[in-house]
Amino acid sequence: MKIQRCKGMRDFSPAEMKGFRLVEGLCRDVCSGWGYREVRTPTIEYLHLFTSAGTLTPGRLGKVYSFLDWDGWSGERVVLRPDGTIPVARMYTESMQGMARLFYAANLFMFESGGEETRERWQCGAELIGAGSAMADAELITLSLEVLKKLGLKGVELRLSHAGLIKALLVKLGLTPEEQGRMFDRILDGDAMALAEISRESPEVSDTLRPFLGLKGQTPDFLRNQRALLTRSMPEICQPLDDFLQTVALLDELGVKYQISVASGAGFEYYTGIIFQYFIGRDKVGGGGRYDALIPSMGGGDVPASGFALYLDRLMDMISPEVFIKTAPVRILVRVKSGGAVKEAFTLAGRLREAGYVAGLDLDGKKGDFRWIVEVRSAAPVFSIVDIKTKKKTETSTVKELLKRLEGEGGG
């Protein structure tokens, strides 16, 4: 019987890893270009990091992989990390201070009962810690959109919501604190009908809230008009609405297109301000938001923060072959043509790699997916360059001349 991989896990073939590294590398390059520094957190974290107030919703906590980290008669329950932001916030609280621009690439683990290959997920994320302005939110949105644009993806839809606005609406609906918490978790877990459902049970405020409950794709002017109408009847909504409007106005100034969808969330209880999500068709490919209460809840002081994550394993399946053509280095197969030329072949392969090519030694006589073959002899002419596509063959006796001919033939 053949041994199979674990249910819900995924193998990445060489071709898939090519896309994986492309997306990961592009995320790294863009984040570095914006001044972000790379970090890496452990795969295993203590469970209480995610069960403390203001972290994951109960719906998500019920899907984590947890087990006892045994240590004699003592031990603590740990988890395979289900989220990327919370461990970075923990790292910041432990060892950093001031403003920090950080990014990471990590795998996350979340149990799914349907049997689909979604139990291990990969994402690239960035966290902007120590900045609490609309400009900081706009920076993260612009940065993440730059990654998606450079991947050549079309039809990306940005959807905006606001956690503070959702909470203010729940207060107005007359719910108890416990009911507010449960309803907020439902919204963040993706239950788009949650607010509409509960509003039907409070008809006295339903008419007032209906414009917000159905708000989707409206302009900032609509929000401003609603603020003017609700200043007296719902003063508690003004502060989060003003905060939302500041970021939206800045996005307008930057020419960023978006859709407003107030009654939607993103699965994380720690959000306190703007929430943004990216969709291509029906597929969600990333998102993020502001989480000003997370680091204070970890004992890190009154430090505002926001961040985002792009879903690497979904994006790698969406990018077009043209992206590979523009970015992938040329692959060259180095073949020993006659005895005594092994040292020359190894030396040549090293020189080719230094010049930016992918150079592999021919061990089985097959061409594989290489673009060029360079045959190495022990006597002049030492090198024969073969274009696999055209079958054209040229010869030279020096590495310098060989590199020049590869460039002239479109090999560099």
C-alpha positions in Angstrom: 0.0 0.0 0.0 1.3 3.4 -0.9 1.7 5.9 1.9 -0.3 9.1 1.2 0.1 12.6 2.4 -1.9 13.8 5.4 -5.5 14.8 4.7 -5.9 18.5 3.9 -2.2 19.0 3.2 -0.6 19.8 -0.1 2.6 18.9 -1.9 4.3 21.5 -4.1 5.8 20.2 -7.4 8.9 21.8 -8.9 6.6 23.7 -11.3 4.4 24.9 -8.4 7.4 25.8 -6.3 8.4 28.1 -9.2 5.2 30.0 -8.7 5.5 29.9 -5.0 8.9 31.4 -4.9 8.0 34.0 -7.5 5.1 35.3 -5.4 7.1 35.1 -2.2 10.1 36.8 -3.7 8.0 39.6 -5.2 6.3 40.2 -1.9 9.7 40.3 -0.2 11.1 42.7 -2.8 8.1 45.1 -2.6 8.0 45.1 1.2 11.8 45.7 1.4 11.4 48.5 -1.1 8.9 50.2 1.3 11.4 49.9 4.2 9.9 46.8 5.8 12.3 44.3 7.5 11.8 40.5 7.4 11.0 38.5 10.5 10.2 34.9 11.2 8.2 33.5 14.2 8.0 29.9 15.5 5.6 27.4 14.0 4.5 26.4 17.5 3.1 29.0 20.0 1.3 28.8 23.3 -2.4 28.4 23.0 -3.1 31.2 25.5 -1.6 33.6 23.0 -4.6 33.0 20.8 -7.3 32.5 23.5 -6.6 35.8 25.3 -9.1 38.6 24.8 -9.0 40.4 21.4 -7.4 37.7 19.3 -9.2 35.0 17.3 -12.9 34.5 17.1 -14.4 31.4 18.8 -15.2 30.0 15.3 -11.5 30.1 14.4 -10.3 28.9 17.8 -12.4 25.8 17.3 -10.3 24.9 14.3 -6.8 25.2 15.6 -4.4 22.2 16.0 -3.6 22.1 19.7 -1.7 19.6 21.8 0.1 19.3 25.2 3.7 20.2 25.1 4.7 17.6 27.6 7.4 18.3 30.2 7.4 15.7 32.9 4.2 16.2 35.0 3.9 19.8 33.8 3.3 21.2 30.4 1.4 23.8 28.5 -1.0 23.5 25.7 0.5 24.8 22.4 -0.8 25.2 18.9 0.4 25.1 15.3 0.1 28.9 14.6 -3.3 29.7 13.0 -2.5 33.3 12.3 0.6 35.4 11.3 -0.1 38.7 12.9 -0.5 37.6 16.5 3.0 36.0 16.7 4.6 39.1 15.2 2.8 41.3 17.7 4.1 39.0 20.5 7.6 39.3 19.1 7.3 43.1 19.0 6.0 43.1 22.6 8.9 41.0 23.8 11.9 42.6 22.1 11.0 45.8 20.1 9.9 49.3 20.7 9.0 52.4 18.7 7.7 52.2 15.1 8.5 49.0 13.3 7.8 48.0 9.7 7.9 44.2 9.6 7.1 41.5 7.0 7.1 37.7 6.9 6.3 34.6 4.9 4.8 31.8 6.9 2.6 28.7 6.9 -0.5 28.6 9.0 -2.6 25.7 10.2 -6.4 25.5 10.6 -8.5 22.4 10.7 -11.2 22.2 8.0 -13.7 19.3 8.2 -14.6 19.2 4.5 -11.4 17.4 3.4 -10.3 20.1 1.1 -6.5 20.9 0.8 -6.8 23.9 3.1 -5.4 22.8 6.4 -2.0 24.2 5.8 -2.0 27.7 4.3 0.8 30.0 3.2 0.8 33.7 3.3 3.0 36.8 3.0 2.2 39.5 5.4 3.3 42.9 6.6 2.7 44.7 9.9 3.1 48.4 10.6 3.4 48.8 14.3 3.6 52.2 16.1 1.6 54.3 13.6 -2.1 55.0 14.1 -3.0 57.3 11.2 -5.1 57.0 8.1 -1.8 57.5 6.2 -0.5 54.3 7.8 -3.6 52.4 6.7 -3.3 53.8 3.2 0.4 52.8 3.1 -0.5 49.1 3.7 -3.3 49.1 1.2 -1.1 50.7 -1.4 1.8 48.3 -0.7 -0.4 45.2 -1.0 -2.0 46.5 -4.2 1.4 47.0 -5.6 2.3 43.3 -5.0 -1.0 42.2 -6.7 -0.3 44.6 -9.7 3.2 43.3 -10.2 1.9 39.8 -10.2 -0.1 40.7 -13.3 -3.4 39.9 -11.7 -6.6 41.4 -13.2 -10.0 42.1 -11.6 -8.8 42.7 -8.1 -11.6 44.1 -5.9 -10.8 46.0 -2.7 -13.6 45.8 -0.1 -13.6 48.1 2.9 -15.3 47.8 6.3 -14.6 49.2 9.8 -14.6 47.2 13.0 -15.4 50.2 15.2 -18.4 51.1 13.0 -19.7 47.5 13.3 -19.4 47.6 17.1 -21.2 51.0 17.3 -24.1 49.5 15.2 -24.3 46.6 17.6 -24.5 48.9 20.6 -27.3 50.8 18.9 -29.2 47.6 18.3 -29.6 47.3 22.1 -27.7 44.0 22.5 -26.1 42.9 25.8 -22.3 42.9 25.8 -22.3 39.1 25.4 -24.7 39.3 22.5 -22.6 42.0 20.9 -19.5 39.8 21.2 -21.3 36.8 19.6 -22.7 38.9 16.8 -19.3 40.6 16.1 -17.7 37.2 15.9 -20.4 36.1 13.4 -19.8 39.1 11.2 -16.0 38.6 11.3 -16.4 35.0 10.5 -18.1 36.0 7.2 -21.8 35.9 8.1 -22.9 38.8 5.9 -26.6 38.5 7.0 -25.9 38.7 10.8 -26.6 42.5 11.2 -29.6 42.4 9.0 -31.0 39.4 10.9 -30.6 41.0 14.4 -32.0 44.4 13.1 -35.3 42.7 12.3 -35.6 42.0 16.1 -35.2 45.7 16.8 -37.7 47.4 14.5 -37.4 50.7 16.4 -33.9 51.2 15.1 -34.0 49.1 12.0 -35.1 52.0 9.7 -32.2 54.1 11.0 -29.6 51.4 10.5 -30.9 50.1 7.2 -28.7 52.4 5.1 -25.6 51.0 6.8 -26.7 47.4 6.8 -27.2 47.5 3.0 -24.2 49.7 2.4 -22.1 48.2 -0.4 -20.3 50.0 -3.2 -21.5 53.4 -2.0 -19.3 56.6 -2.3 -17.8 58.5 0.7 -20.4 61.2 0.0 -23.1 58.8 1.0 -21.2 58.1 4.3 -20.8 61.8 4.9 -24.5 62.4 4.4 -25.4 59.6 6.7 -23.1 61.1 9.4 -25.0 64.4 9.2 -28.3 62.7 9.6 -27.2 60.5 12.5 -25.3 63.1 14.5 -28.1 63.5 17.0 -29.8 60.1 16.9 -26.5 58.0 17.0 -23.6 60.2 18.4 -21.7 57.0 19.2 -21.3 56.2 15.5 -19.6 59.5 14.6 -16.1 58.7 15.9 -15.6 55.4 14.1 -17.3 56.8 11.0 -15.0 59.8 11.0 -12.0 57.5 11.3 -13.3 55.4 8.4 -13.9 58.5 6.3 -10.3 59.7 6.8 -8.8 56.6 5.3 -11.4 56.5 2.5 -10.8 60.1 1.6 -7.0 59.4 1.4 -7.6 56.4 -0.8 -9.7 58.7 -3.1 -6.9 61.2 -3.2 -4.4 58.4 -4.2 -6.8 57.1 -6.9 -7.4 53.7 -5.3 -10.6 52.0 -6.3 -12.7 50.2 -3.7 -16.1 48.9 -2.6 -17.6 49.8 0.8 -19.2 46.8 2.5 -19.9 47.7 6.1 -21.6 44.4 7.2 -18.6 42.2 6.5 -15.5 41.1 8.4 -12.4 39.0 8.2 -12.3 36.4 10.9 -10.1 38.2 13.5 -11.5 39.6 16.7 -8.5 41.8 17.3 -9.5 44.3 14.5 -10.5 47.7 15.9 -10.5 50.0 12.9 -10.6 49.7 9.1 -10.8 46.2 7.6 -9.8 45.6 4.0 -10.2 42.5 1.9 -9.0 41.6 -1.6 -11.1 39.4 -4.0 -10.6 38.1 -7.5 -14.0 36.9 -8.6 -15.3 34.9 -5.6 -11.8 34.0 -4.3 -10.5 36.0 -1.4 -6.7 36.5 -1.9 -5.8 38.6 1.1 -6.8 41.3 3.5 -5.9 43.1 6.7 -6.9 45.9 9.0 -6.2 48.0 12.1 -5.7 46.3 15.5 -4.8 49.0 18.0 -5.9 47.0 21.0 -3.8 43.8 20.3 -0.4 44.9 21.5 -1.8 46.6 24.6 -3.6 43.4 25.5 -0.2 41.6 25.5 1.3 44.1 27.9 3.1 46.0 25.2 1.8 49.5 26.0 -0.5 51.8 24.1 0.9 51.0 20.6 -1.3 51.3 17.5 -0.8 48.8 14.7 -2.2 47.5 11.4 -1.2 44.9 8.9 -2.2 42.7 6.0 -1.6 39.2 4.5 -1.7 38.0 1.0 -2.6 34.3 0.5 0.5 32.9 -1.3 -0.9 29.5 -2.1 -3.9 31.0 -3.8 -2.0 33.6 -5.7 0.5 31.2 -7.1 -2.3 29.3 -8.8 -3.6 32.5 -10.4 -0.5 34.1 -12.0 -0.1 33.7 -15.7 2.9 32.0 -17.5 4.0 35.4 -18.9 5.1 36.4 -15.4 7.5 33.5 -15.3 8.9 34.4 -18.7 9.7 37.9 -17.6 11.4 37.0 -14.3 12.8 33.5 -14.5 16.6 33.1 -15.1 17.7 31.2 -18.2 18.4 27.5 -17.6 21.5 26.0 -19.1 22.5 22.3 -19.1 26.3 21.7 -18.9 27.3 18.4 -20.6 30.7 16.7 -20.4 31.4 15.8 -24.1 34.7 14.0 -23.6 36.7 12.4 -20.8 38.9 14.6 -18.7 36.6 17.7 -18.9 34.7 17.2 -15.6 36.7 19.9 -13.8 36.1 22.3 -16.7 32.3 21.5 -16.6 32.1 22.2 -12.8 34.0 25.4 -13.3 31.9 26.6 -16.2 28.6 25.8 -14.2 29.9 28.0 -11.4 30.8 30.9 -13.7 27.3 30.6 -15.4 25.6 30.8 -12.0 27.7 33.8 -11.0 26.5 35.5 -14.3 22.8 35.0 -13.2 22.0 31.7 -15.1 20.6 28.5 -13.7 23.3 25.9 -14.6 22.8 22.2 -14.0 25.2 19.3 -14.8 23.9 16.6 -17.3 23.8 13.4 -15.3 21.3 11.3 -17.3 21.6 12.5 -21.0 18.2 14.2 -21.0 17.5 17.8 -22.0 14.8 18.4 -19.3 13.4 22.0 -19.3 16.7 23.7 -20.1 16.9 26.4 -22.7 20.5 25.9 -23.7 23.1 23.0 -23.7 26.8 23.8 -23.4 29.0 20.8 -24.2 32.5 20.8 -22.6 35.5 19.1 -24.2 39.1 18.7 -23.0 40.5 20.0 -26.2 39.7 23.1 -28.4 37.2 24.2 -29.2 36.3 23.6 -25.5 32.7 24.8 -25.6 29.8 24.0 -27.9 26.6 26.1 -27.4 23.4 24.5 -28.6 20.1 26.4 -28.8 17.5 23.7 -28.0 14.7 25.6 -29.8 16.5 26.3 -33.0 19.2 23.5 -32.9 21.7 26.2 -33.8 25.2 25.4 -32.6 28.2 27.7 -32.1 31.7 27.0 -30.6 34.2 28.9 -28.5 37.2 28.2 -26.3 36.8 30.8 -23.6 34.2 31.3 -20.9 34.2 35.1 -21.6 33.4 34.5 -25.3 30.8 31.9 -24.4 29.0 34.4 -22.1 29.1 37.0 -24.8 27.6 34.7 -27.4 24.8 33.6 -25.0 23.9 37.2 -24.5 24.0 37.9 -28.2 21.7 34.9 -28.9 19.1 36.0 -26.4 20.4 33.8 -23.6 20.9 36.6 -21.1 
